[in-house]
Amino acid sequence: MTIKTKKLLLVDGMALLFRAFYATSVSGQFLYNEKGIPTNAVNGLLKHMFTAVNYFRPTHLAVCWDMGSKTFRNEMFDDYKGNREAPPSELIPQFDLAKEAVEAFSIPNIGVIGFEADDCLGTLATTYKDESEVIILTGDRDILQVLDDGIKVALLQKGFGNYDVYTKDRFIEEKGFHPRQFIDVKGLTGDPSDHYPGVKGIGPKTAEKLIIEYGSVDRILECLHELTPSQRKKIEADKENLILSRKLAEIILTVPIDFNLDDAKLTLDYRERQSKLNELSIKGMSRILDMISNYSVEEVG
């Protein structure tokens, strides 16, 4: 067995940015910089990210982003995520500011037009799982479908530095099916957050039971005659939505990403980038820099 000497931390930039914004915006803590741009979300993103760096001790780090509101999923289903309101005005300028802040630390920003951050996270994790230990940092449980040997998912919990870490084995032990079969479960239940329908009247418990028994949506459709009359009626009525929802739920693992793992090697010698960080004028930056001032990259093993 080859001992991996690299540990890649992949950060869901969108999930952390939104989480940080809403954690402080409710009390009006927008932390405007000298240019009048709010920085509360960026500050929280950096704090979450570097807290995770200190906790997981990665050798490599990259941040993934959505690139606009439309993706290939909108071409499949016009109303995908159609229930979401426009971002608050205080958050909008922080999208670019967050990427500038990440870049100031020489950490790669990854995003591909037409795909979501989850697709980039899944692609990078799958690509480098044999070369390095991979940890995905997010607050979105959808990414659990990409769990595999060499890939962990750290779900953010309340506060900073609290994580619910999933491995493939833990997921299988808890759920009774493989992480990739989570796609089929989502196809059956749909997803109110992403606004795709699934099968009306099929909840998570029933969906998981069906997948444990039949293994996949395709197999369920082949065995409709074995289901209860109620289940069969619901699935037959929503068959097209079921097939569509399963496609929408699947994270793409083959996104064409221009990325080299060496570019993500973590140094955190922030002194070389101090002028850029000062230019961004992000409130609370001194405390964030204190978090990483003594950080040194260690090999895994």
C-alpha positions in Angstrom: 0.0 0.0 0.0 1.4 3.4 -1.1 1.5 6.0 1.7 0.2 9.3 0.5 2.3 12.3 1.3 -0.1 14.9 0.0 -3.4 16.1 1.5 -5.7 18.2 -0.7 -8.3 20.4 1.0 -11.0 21.4 -1.5 -13.2 24.3 -0.3 -16.7 25.0 -1.5 -16.3 28.8 -1.7 -20.0 29.5 -2.4 -21.2 27.5 0.5 -18.8 29.1 3.0 -19.4 32.6 1.6 -23.2 32.4 1.9 -22.9 30.8 5.3 -20.6 33.5 6.6 -22.8 36.3 5.2 -26.0 35.2 6.8 -24.3 34.4 10.1 -23.6 38.1 10.6 -26.0 40.0 8.3 -29.0 39.3 10.6 -27.4 41.6 13.2 -26.2 44.2 10.6 -22.5 43.3 10.9 -21.5 44.0 7.3 -18.0 45.3 8.2 -17.5 47.8 5.4 -14.0 48.4 4.2 -12.4 51.8 3.2 -14.0 51.6 -0.3 -17.4 51.1 1.2 -17.7 47.4 0.2 -19.1 45.0 2.8 -16.6 42.4 3.9 -18.5 40.3 6.4 -18.9 37.3 4.1 -15.3 37.4 2.9 -14.0 37.7 6.5 -16.1 34.7 7.5 -15.0 32.7 4.5 -11.4 33.2 5.3 -11.9 32.4 8.9 -13.7 29.2 8.1 -11.0 28.2 5.5 -8.0 28.9 7.7 -9.6 27.3 10.7 -10.0 24.2 8.6 -6.4 24.5 7.4 -5.2 24.5 11.0 -7.5 21.5 11.8 -6.9 19.3 8.8 -3.3 20.3 8.1 -3.4 20.1 4.2 -0.4 20.3 2.0 -2.5 21.6 -0.9 -5.6 23.8 -1.1 -8.0 25.0 -3.7 -11.4 26.9 -3.7 -14.2 26.0 -6.0 -16.9 28.5 -7.2 -20.2 28.6 -9.2 -19.7 30.7 -12.3 -23.0 32.5 -12.8 -26.5 31.4 -12.1 -27.0 29.2 -15.2 -25.5 25.8 -15.8 -26.2 22.8 -18.0 -28.9 21.8 -15.5 -30.9 24.8 -16.5 -30.8 23.6 -20.0 -32.3 20.3 -18.8 -34.9 22.0 -16.5 -35.7 25.7 -16.9 -36.8 26.0 -13.3 -33.7 24.5 -11.7 -33.0 26.6 -8.6 -35.8 28.9 -9.8 -37.1 29.4 -6.3 -34.0 31.2 -5.1 -34.1 35.0 -4.6 -31.4 37.3 -5.9 -28.5 37.7 -3.5 -28.7 40.6 -1.0 -27.1 43.8 -2.3 -24.5 43.7 0.4 -23.4 40.2 -0.7 -23.1 40.9 -4.5 -19.8 42.8 -4.4 -18.3 40.2 -2.1 -18.3 37.5 -4.8 -15.4 39.1 -6.6 -13.8 40.4 -3.4 -13.7 36.8 -2.0 -11.9 35.5 -5.1 -9.4 38.4 -4.9 -8.8 37.5 -1.2 -8.2 33.8 -2.0 -5.9 34.7 -4.8 -3.9 37.1 -2.6 -2.8 34.0 -0.6 -1.8 32.3 -3.9 -4.6 29.7 -3.5 -6.2 28.7 -6.8 -9.8 29.7 -7.5 -11.5 27.0 -9.6 -14.7 27.5 -11.6 -16.0 26.5 -15.0 -18.8 28.2 -16.9 -21.8 26.0 -17.2 -21.0 23.9 -14.2 -21.5 24.3 -10.4 -18.9 24.3 -7.7 -20.0 20.8 -6.7 -19.1 19.5 -10.2 -15.6 21.0 -9.8 -15.2 19.7 -6.3 -16.3 16.2 -7.4 -14.0 16.3 -10.5 -10.9 17.4 -8.6 -11.6 15.0 -5.7 -12.0 12.0 -8.1 -9.0 13.0 -10.2 -6.5 13.3 -7.3 -7.9 10.7 -4.8 -5.1 8.2 -5.7 -2.4 10.8 -5.5 -3.4 12.6 -2.3 -5.8 12.3 0.6 -8.7 14.5 -0.3 -11.0 16.4 2.0 -14.0 18.5 0.8 -15.1 21.3 3.1 -18.7 22.3 2.6 -22.0 22.8 4.2 -23.9 21.0 1.5 -24.8 17.3 2.0 -25.3 16.8 -1.8 -21.6 16.3 -2.1 -21.7 13.1 0.0 -22.4 11.2 -3.3 -18.7 11.6 -4.3 -17.4 9.9 -1.2 -14.9 7.2 -2.1 -11.7 5.6 -1.0 -9.3 8.5 -0.5 -12.2 11.1 -0.4 -13.7 12.5 2.8 -16.3 15.2 3.3 -16.2 17.6 6.2 -19.6 19.2 6.7 -19.5 22.5 8.6 -21.4 22.6 11.9 -22.4 25.5 14.0 -19.6 27.9 14.8 -16.0 27.6 13.6 -13.8 24.5 13.7 -16.7 22.0 14.2 -17.0 19.4 11.5 -19.1 16.3 10.8 -16.5 14.2 8.8 -17.8 11.5 6.5 -15.9 8.7 4.9 -17.3 6.2 2.4 -17.4 3.5 5.0 -19.3 5.6 7.5 -21.8 6.6 4.9 -22.4 2.9 3.9 -22.7 1.9 7.5 -25.3 4.6 8.3 -27.3 4.4 5.1 -27.0 0.9 3.9 -26.1 1.9 0.4 -23.2 3.3 -1.6 -22.6 7.0 -1.8 -23.2 7.0 -5.5 -26.7 5.6 -4.9 -27.5 8.8 -3.0 -28.1 10.2 -6.5 -30.9 7.7 -7.0 -32.4 8.6 -3.6 -32.4 12.3 -4.6 -34.0 11.4 -7.9 -36.9 9.8 -6.0 -37.3 12.6 -3.4 -36.4 15.6 -5.4 -34.8 18.6 -3.8 -36.8 21.7 -2.7 -33.6 23.7 -2.3 -32.5 23.1 -5.9 -36.2 23.2 -6.9 -36.5 19.9 -8.8 -39.5 17.7 -8.2 -38.7 14.0 -7.8 -41.7 11.8 -7.2 -44.6 13.4 -5.4 -45.4 11.6 -2.2 -42.0 9.7 -1.9 -40.0 10.9 1.1 -36.5 10.1 2.1 -37.3 7.0 4.2 -39.3 5.4 1.4 -36.7 6.4 -1.2 -33.8 4.9 0.8 -35.7 1.7 1.5 -36.4 1.3 -2.3 -32.8 1.9 -3.2 -31.5 -0.5 -0.5 -33.9 -3.1 -2.0 -33.6 -2.4 -5.7 -30.3 -0.6 -6.0 -31.2 2.0 -8.6 -33.9 4.1 -10.2 -33.6 2.0 -13.4 -34.1 -1.2 -11.5 -37.1 0.2 -9.6 -38.7 1.1 -13.0 -38.1 -2.5 -14.2 -39.8 -3.9 -11.1 -42.8 -1.6 -10.7 -45.0 -4.7 -10.5 -43.3 -5.7 -7.2 -44.0 -2.3 -5.5 -47.0 -1.6 -3.3 -50.0 -0.2 -5.3 -49.5 3.2 -3.8 -45.7 3.3 -4.6 -46.3 2.1 -8.1 -49.1 4.7 -8.8 -46.9 7.5 -7.5 -43.9 6.5 -9.6 -45.9 5.8 -12.7 -47.5 9.3 -12.4 -44.1 11.0 -12.0 -41.9 8.8 -14.1 -40.6 11.6 -16.3 -39.8 13.8 -13.3 -38.0 10.8 -11.6 -35.7 10.3 -14.6 -35.1 14.0 -14.9 -34.5 14.5 -11.2 -32.0 11.7 -11.1 -30.0 13.4 -13.9 -30.2 16.8 -12.1 -29.0 15.3 -8.8 -25.8 13.7 -10.3 -22.6 15.6 -9.7 -20.4 15.6 -12.8 -17.0 14.1 -12.2 -15.5 14.9 -15.6 -15.5 18.7 -15.8 -12.8 20.1 -18.1 -10.7 21.9 -15.5 -7.3 23.5 -16.2 -5.6 22.7 -12.9 -2.3 21.3 -11.8 -1.9 20.0 -8.2 1.5 21.7 -7.9 -0.3 25.1 -8.3 -2.3 24.3 -5.1 0.7 23.7 -2.9 0.1 25.6 0.3 2.8 27.9 1.6 0.9 30.7 3.5 3.9 33.0 3.4 1.4 35.9 3.5 4.1 38.5 4.1 4.9 38.5 0.4 1.2 39.3 -0.3 0.8 41.8 2.5 0.4 44.8 0.2 -2.4 43.1 -1.7 -4.2 42.1 1.5 -3.9 45.7 2.7 -5.3 46.9 -0.6 -8.4 44.7 -0.1 -8.9 46.2 3.3 -10.9 43.3 4.8 -12.0 44.0 8.3 -10.6 41.5 10.9 -7.8 40.4 8.6 -5.2 40.8 11.4 -6.9 38.1 13.5 -7.1 35.8 10.4 -3.4 36.3 9.7 -2.6 35.5 13.3 -4.3 32.1 12.8 -1.8 31.1 10.1 1.3 33.0 11.1 2.9 29.9 12.6 1.4 27.4 10.2 3.9 25.1 8.4 2.9 22.6 5.8 3.5 19.0 7.0 3.6 15.9 4.9 0.9 13.3 5.5 1.9 9.9 6.5 
